[in-house]
């Protein structure tokens, strides 16, 4: 699995903790957000929500791990875009249930609020539970079929209520789009992908 880790400015210094908690799990980790405080361009949760959508819609990532101070801002930002199904994860039980019931492709972590003693341990426990069960497997087991139907319906709602990312990008304000696409390494990573959406691929290839 390709996992994109996307930190924003208020939680940039938590980046190392997330990487350490993901280490040794057999996944490819793409560290595409802020690595430490003070980096430029500065990415807020507005920017990292868009970056999450780009990673998922381009096929660069199968799962995005993001967040912000409370986790709420990134959650709301990411969910503005097509193809993003995000959950707020504050502990291992959230991770375990989100994977089985919702089968989403993006998680939002609270990286300042309540981030105290043993927070790095909590992150490790979160990822242990997140990857310990089948995505979309259903819980409790007798609800499996109903939950699968709900996921399919939600994906259809998502398709019907969003424009495509290729339509959205040109309409975004410059101060939202440019910091994301100009962030070191992002455009090169996107251009290396075999993006299925021809219009999205064209937008990325001609970006300057």
C-alpha positions as CSV (number, residue, x, y, z in Angstrom):
1,X,0.0,0.0,0.0
2,X,1.2,3.5,-0.8
3,X,0.6,5.8,2.1
4,X,0.8,9.6,1.8
5,X,1.7,11.4,5.1
6,X,0.6,15.0,4.9
7,X,1.3,17.4,7.8
8,X,0.2,21.0,7.9
9,X,1.8,23.9,9.6
10,X,0.4,23.7,13.1
11,X,1.4,20.0,13.3
12,X,4.5,20.0,11.2
13,X,6.7,18.9,14.1
14,X,4.6,15.7,14.6
15,X,5.8,14.5,11.2
16,X,8.6,12.4,12.6
17,X,6.2,10.8,15.1
18,X,3.9,9.7,12.3
19,X,6.8,8.3,10.2
20,X,8.1,6.4,13.2
21,X,4.7,4.9,14.0
22,X,4.4,3.7,10.3
23,X,7.9,2.3,10.1
24,X,8.3,-1.4,9.6
25,X,4.8,-2.2,8.5
26,X,5.6,-3.1,4.9
27,X,4.0,0.0,3.3
28,X,5.5,2.6,1.0
29,X,5.4,5.9,2.7
30,X,5.3,9.2,0.7
31,X,6.1,12.1,3.0
32,X,4.6,14.9,1.0
33,X,3.5,17.5,3.5
34,X,5.5,19.7,5.9
35,X,8.4,18.0,7.7
36,X,9.1,20.7,10.3
37,X,7.9,24.1,11.4
38,X,8.9,27.1,9.4
39,X,9.1,25.5,6.0
40,X,8.0,27.5,3.0
41,X,5.6,27.5,1.4
42,X,3.5,27.1,4.5
43,X,0.7,24.6,4.2
44,X,-2.4,25.1,6.3
45,X,-5.2,22.5,6.6
46,X,-6.8,24.2,3.6
47,X,-3.8,23.2,1.5
48,X,-3.3,19.8,2.9
49,X,-7.0,18.9,2.2
50,X,-6.4,19.6,-1.5
51,X,-3.1,17.7,-1.4
52,X,-4.8,14.7,0.0
53,X,-7.3,14.8,-2.9
54,X,-4.5,15.1,-5.4
55,X,-2.7,12.1,-3.9
56,X,-5.8,9.9,-4.0
57,X,-7.2,11.0,-7.3
58,X,-3.9,10.8,-9.1
59,X,-3.3,7.2,-7.8
60,X,-0.1,8.2,-6.0
61,X,-1.6,7.1,-2.7
62,X,-4.0,4.4,-1.6
63,X,-4.3,5.9,1.9
64,X,-3.7,9.4,3.2
65,X,-2.6,10.1,6.8
66,X,-3.2,13.7,7.6
67,X,-4.5,15.9,10.4
68,X,-4.1,19.2,12.2
69,X,-4.3,20.6,15.7
70,X,-7.7,19.0,16.4
71,X,-8.1,16.9,13.3
72,X,-11.4,18.6,12.4
73,X,-10.0,21.2,10.0
74,X,-8.2,18.7,7.8
75,X,-11.2,16.4,7.9
76,X,-13.5,19.1,6.6
77,X,-11.0,20.4,4.0
78,X,-10.3,16.9,2.6
79,X,-14.0,16.0,2.3
80,X,-14.7,19.0,0.0
81,X,-13.1,17.0,-2.8
82,X,-14.2,14.0,-4.9
83,X,-13.0,10.5,-4.1
84,X,-12.0,11.3,-0.5
85,X,-13.5,9.3,2.3
86,X,-12.0,10.6,5.6
87,X,-12.4,9.7,9.2
88,X,-11.4,11.4,12.4
89,X,-9.2,9.0,14.3
90,X,-8.3,9.7,18.0
91,X,-7.5,6.2,19.2
92,X,-7.0,2.6,18.3
93,X,-10.7,1.7,18.5
94,X,-11.6,4.5,16.0
95,X,-9.0,3.1,13.6
96,X,-10.2,-0.5,14.0
97,X,-13.9,0.4,13.4
98,X,-13.3,2.9,10.7
99,X,-11.3,0.4,8.6
100,X,-14.0,-2.3,8.9
101,X,-17.2,-0.3,8.7
102,X,-16.3,2.7,6.5
103,X,-13.4,1.3,4.5
104,X,-12.2,4.9,3.9
105,X,-9.0,6.1,2.2
106,X,-8.0,9.0,4.4
107,X,-7.6,9.5,8.2
108,X,-7.3,12.7,10.1
109,X,-5.4,12.8,13.4
110,X,-5.6,15.3,16.3
111,X,-1.9,16.3,16.5
112,X,-2.0,19.1,19.1
113,X,-5.2,18.7,21.1
114,X,-4.7,16.0,23.7
115,X,-1.2,15.2,22.3
116,X,0.6,14.7,25.5
117,X,2.4,11.9,27.4
118,X,2.7,8.7,25.3
119,X,1.1,10.3,22.2
120,X,3.7,8.6,20.1
121,X,2.7,5.3,21.6
122,X,-1.0,6.0,20.8
123,X,0.0,6.6,17.2
124,X,1.7,3.2,17.0
125,X,-1.4,1.6,18.5
126,X,-3.7,3.5,16.0
127,X,-1.7,2.1,13.0
128,X,-1.6,-1.4,14.5
129,X,-5.4,-1.5,14.7
130,X,-5.9,0.4,11.3
131,X,-4.0,-2.3,9.4
132,X,-5.0,-5.3,11.5
133,X,-8.4,-6.0,9.9
134,X,-9.8,-6.2,6.4
135,X,-10.9,-2.8,4.9
136,X,-14.6,-2.9,4.6
137,X,-14.8,-6.3,6.3
138,X,-17.8,-5.2,8.4
139,X,-18.5,-5.0,12.1
140,X,-20.3,-6.7,13.7
141,X,-20.1,-9.5,11.1
142,X,-23.9,-9.7,10.6
143,X,-23.8,-6.0,9.4
144,X,-21.3,-6.7,6.7
145,X,-23.6,-6.7,3.7
146,X,-25.6,-3.7,4.9
147,X,-22.4,-1.7,5.5
148,X,-21.0,-2.7,2.1
149,X,-24.2,-1.4,0.4
150,X,-23.9,1.9,2.4
151,X,-20.3,2.4,1.2
152,X,-21.3,1.9,-2.4
153,X,-24.2,4.3,-2.0
154,X,-21.9,6.9,-0.4
155,X,-19.4,6.6,-3.3
156,X,-22.3,7.2,-5.7
157,X,-23.4,10.2,-3.7
158,X,-19.8,11.4,-3.8
159,X,-19.7,11.1,-7.6
160,X,-23.0,12.9,-8.1
161,X,-22.3,15.8,-5.8
162,X,-18.8,16.7,-6.9
163,X,-17.3,18.1,-10.0
164,X,-14.2,16.2,-11.1
165,X,-10.9,17.3,-9.7
166,X,-9.8,18.4,-13.2
167,X,-12.8,20.8,-13.2
168,X,-12.1,22.0,-9.7
169,X,-8.4,22.8,-9.9
170,X,-8.6,25.7,-12.5
171,X,-11.3,27.3,-10.4
172,X,-9.4,27.3,-7.1
173,X,-7.9,30.5,-5.7
174,X,-4.3,30.9,-6.6
175,X,-3.3,31.1,-2.9
176,X,-4.9,27.7,-2.4
177,X,-3.5,25.9,-5.4
178,X,0.0,27.3,-5.9
179,X,1.4,26.5,-2.4
180,X,0.3,22.9,-2.9
181,X,1.6,22.3,-6.4
182,X,4.8,24.3,-5.8
183,X,5.6,22.5,-2.6
184,X,8.9,20.7,-3.0
185,X,8.5,17.3,-4.6
186,X,4.7,17.4,-5.1
187,X,4.5,18.2,-8.9
188,X,7.3,15.8,-9.7
189,X,5.5,13.0,-7.8
190,X,2.2,13.7,-9.6
191,X,3.8,13.8,-13.0
192,X,5.3,10.4,-12.3
193,X,1.9,8.8,-12.0
194,X,-0.2,7.2,-14.7
195,X,-3.2,9.3,-14.0
196,X,-6.3,7.8,-15.5
197,X,-8.2,11.0,-15.9
198,X,-6.8,12.6,-19.0
199,X,-7.9,16.1,-18.1
200,X,-6.4,15.9,-14.7
201,X,-3.2,14.5,-16.2
202,X,-3.0,17.4,-18.7
203,X,-3.5,20.0,-16.0
204,X,-0.7,18.5,-13.9
205,X,1.7,18.2,-16.9
206,X,1.3,21.8,-18.0
207,X,1.4,23.4,-14.6
208,X,4.1,26.0,-14.3
